[in-house]
Amino acid sequence: MARTSRKLDALASLLERTNGDPKRIEAVRRAQNFRRSWIDLAETLNRIRNQNLYEKWGFGDFYDYCQEELTLKKATVDKLTISYNTLERHAPQVLERDGVANTIPSYEAIDYFHKTIGDLDEPPPPAANDDEGEEVAVLPRRGRVPLPPTPELRREFEQAVFDEGQPVGELRKRFDQQFFPRPAGADDLDTIRKASAAARKLAALIVEIPGLPDKQVRRVEAELGKLREALDDMLPEVQEKVAKATARADKKAMRAREALAEGGDEAERKAPRKRKAG
């Protein structure tokens, strides 16, 4: 990080000495401070992309500009800009905070919010068929499809993210099981993997213990080898069970999200319209 900071410091100084574009200098300065003020940087990045300012500065691609000049990777840029847009949409009051008197959530926490319930009112992707002809959910993101929350859970989640400013690690501990319940067989799979790793570690350790008879060491190694083989033989069946349970859970979650979206559309259609004046 020190090397990156020095590069940004030097670039900012150079731009200031050579009367560089003020908006370009602002972007560099905010990149320097984004750990403390990611909202300012995200707002600037959105403006640079929307106005194609990077082209004016000699860059043909927005992400190339971010990587080469601001030392920001594409994944970080996407998290920043999506998180800013999520705040604009779901908690615009956070954008007015100074970060001192009121907490500003981390962009990682806002990204977690977006990936769980931030896009609930967006149309779901169409379903597809797997190799056996069964309908499967097309994931809107990498990984599991989150279950839509109850109104009570949503209020609790929004308070934890926007008002309490909890770090993303705490949010995952508190809410992952609500949005991504563990599929059937997942605990068994974890236990098998842990047991196999423990057997492998024990086999490596006993040969280093001085004083143990070689015959006993060889016997234990052989038994541990048999145990690992038995565990390895169990893995495919359990993995298949977990994969099928996960697919069913994702399909259930997708249908629940579709039903929620359809309910919102229906409510909007039934909402009374205001008459135009005059």
MOJOSUL-V985095 format. One record per backbone hydrogen bond with DSSP energy under -0.5 kcal/mol. CO is the residue of the C=O (numbers start at 0). NH is the residue of the N-H. Records with the same first field share a line. If there is no record, write none. Layout:
# MOJOSUL-V985095
CO->NH / NH
This chain:
# MOJOSUL-V985095
0->4
1->5
2->6
3->7
4->8
5->9
6->10
7->11
8->12
9->13
10->14
11->15
12->16
13->17
14->19
15->18
20->23 / 24
21->25
22->26
23->27
24->28
25->29
26->30
27->31
28->32
30->33
32->35 / 36
36->40
37->41
38->42
39->43
40->44
41->45
42->46
43->47
44->48
45->49
46->50
47->52 / 53
48->51
51->54 / 55
52->56
53->58
54->57
60->64
61->65
62->66
63->67
64->68 / 69
65->69 / 71
66->70
72->76
73->77
74->78
75->79
76->80
77->81
78->82
79->83
80->84
81->85
82->86
83->87
84->88
85->89
86->90
90->93
91->94
92->95
93->96
101->98
102->104
105->109
106->110
107->111
108->112
109->113
110->114
111->115
112->115 / 116 / 117
113->118
116->119
118->121
127->135
129->132
133->129
135->127
136->138
143->145
149->153
150->154
151->155
152->156
153->157
154->158
155->159
156->160
157->161 / 162
158->162 / 163
159->165
166->170
167->171
168->172
169->173
170->174
171->175
174->177 / 178
175->179
178->146
182->185
184->188
185->189
186->190
187->191
188->192
189->193
190->194
191->195
192->196
193->197
194->198
195->199
196->200
197->201
198->202
199->203
200->204
201->205
202->206
204->207
205->208
207->209
208->211
212->216
213->217
214->218
215->219
216->220
217->221
218->222
219->223
220->224
221->225
222->226
223->227
224->228
225->229
226->230
227->231
228->232
229->233
230->234
231->235
233->237
234->238
235->239
236->240
237->241
238->242
239->243
240->244
241->245
242->246
243->247
244->248
245->249
246->250
247->251
248->252
249->253
250->254
251->255
252->256
253->257
254->258
255->259
256->260
257->261
258->262
259->263
260->264
261->265
262->266
263->267
264->268
265->269
266->270
